[in-house]
Amino acid sequence: MHLFVRLAFRITSLALKFALTIVVARMLGFAAVADYGLALAVSVVSSKLLGLGFSSEMNRRLSAVNPAGAIQDAGRLLLLYCAVYAAIAVVVLTVHNCVGFDVFRRIPPGVLWGVMLVAFSEHIGLETTSYVFSLHRPRLGALLLFIRTGAWAGVAIPGLLTGVLLSVETVFALWCGANVIAALAACWCIWRQRREVGLAQPVSRKVGGVRSVWVAGLPFFVATTVLSGLQYGERFLASSVISADSLGRYVFAWSIANAIQTIAYATIVVTAGPRLVRSLSEAGGDFRATLQISMRSAVGITMIAATAILIAYKPIFRVAREPAGSHELTMLGILLVSFVLRSIADVYWSGAVALRLGKQVAVAMAVVAAISIPGEWILVTRLGATGAALAHLAASTGIVAILAFLVMRARAVPEAEAVNREVVHAP
């Protein structure tokens, strides 16, 4: 039941975001759409970079059986993030007021500060919501995720249509407010959990503090940065080879197919990670069985989503006044397969985090990138937009293959050692 609730929340959020883009275009014009798109892009990038390497390890520790020490570290980490936001704001203000930085000065102050506040609030909202999921509170986490990603858009749409919201800056304010509300609610949940855990369990002396979280999480931060490059790299290569019209059609198809990974993440991956960590940290936990359950769920959800998109792709393309011929269907089909693989890779990524395979994953992603980039260039230069889709699929295949190998190999070693111990001590 919880899975279907999360699925409904995510689909509703995607629909509301899509509708909001259309309403912004109709009520505020395409200049506002450009500002809104800028905020979306900056929020995605900032959500990854502002984590500073702490996120994966912090969530892993919060998912353990005894998270008392991790909760204390999470509180200190949130204070550090606030200090970073303040420092960035000071730098942006200084640059904006300096002579010679015409790029910044051309941006209206309301848009500049609106985008920056959206970026900060989106990051803190993402971090705190992930903490709630890691503390095994999936229902509250799903609700907060919906508030951050969809509910505010549901308020913005009638606000724009009725004239209550008159500018893109007010849309940014609503977006930022929703993130702040979700973050505060998440902090309240964490504070309650700290009191409950603190009364029941002592803080582990093995917890090394925020610095140890950063050291353990830094390899995953590096790997995440490389992985993000592999997610978008082929479009940057294509931008110098194919026409803007062809590239726009590719990005449109990419955005539709990306809904698969988005849905799978919000319904499966956010809860799979904490469950995998718990299966390793508690007595009697079965990591392999938990991984297989998450994998089957991810495959099932992504196949259903891919089938639904294939059935509905013609009406979707017509709404955007895009052609829906065999070429577009082929490109979309390739991207759908690619994002199914990316969704499966996300589950294996959660397994790698649980197993603390940061260094291995970082090296593996670097190898995949080194092999993929030349291949992507060849495909894009020879096949155009279809080649870009094939390049994305090739990268996805490499990512899921290497992650599956690392995770299954890491589990096979302890199991083999356990069997050997049983043989040695057998009567």
Secondary structure, DSSP 4 states (H G I P E B T S, - for coil): -HHHHHHHHHHHHHHHHHHHHHHHHHHH-HHHHHHHHHHHHHHHHHHHHTTTT-HHHHHHHHTSS--HHHHHHHHHHHHHHHHHHHHHHHHHHHHHHSTT-HHHHHS-HHHHHHHHHHHHHHHHHHHHHHHHHHTT-HHHHHHHHHIIIIIHHHHHHHHHHHTS--SHHHHHHHHHHHHHHHHHHHHHHHHHHHHHHHHHSPPPTT--HHHHHHHHHHHHHHHHHHHHHHHHHHHHHHHTTS-HHHHHHHHHHHHHHHHHHHHHIIIIIHHHHHHHHHHHHSTT--HHHHHHHHHHHHHHHHHHHHHHHHHHHHHHHHHTT---SHHHHHHHHHHHHHHHHHHHHHHHHHHHHHTT-HHHHHHHHHHHHHHHHHHHHHHHHHHHHHHHHHHHHHHHHHHHHHHHHHHHHHHHHHHHHHHHHHHHT--
